Amino acid sequence: MDVVGAGDGELVDGVGFGVVSGRGSNYLRSMGSIEKYLTSPDDQEQVVISKRDDATYTFQRRWRDGSDWGPLGPERGIYDSALTAETEAMQQVPWLTDLRQ
């Protein structure tokens, strides 16, 4: 498992941004700060752990779109810590579970 730098979730003045789809339109929303990027062994998927603006944490998934990363998917829950968000991701994302065994 690799932890990598910013891509679509580029940090701007310490704040991460991602494109979120909603009702036929894309918009840019603040998602707090990126805590960690976890990349699949085949380099085709990432799990992004981030701190939200309300000081809670979440994780999102994204996939390769050719040679670049596609947009971040929806938030997958709200958690009290980055560790809790990562632990929950490990339970929901098959390749993360496989890496931990």
Buried (B, 14 or more C-beta within 10 A) or exposed (E): EEEEEBBBBEEEEEBBBBEBEEEEEEEEEEBBBBBBBBBBEEEEBBBBBBBBEEEBBBBBBBEBEEEEBBBBBEBBBEBEEBEBBBBBBBEEBEBBEEEEE
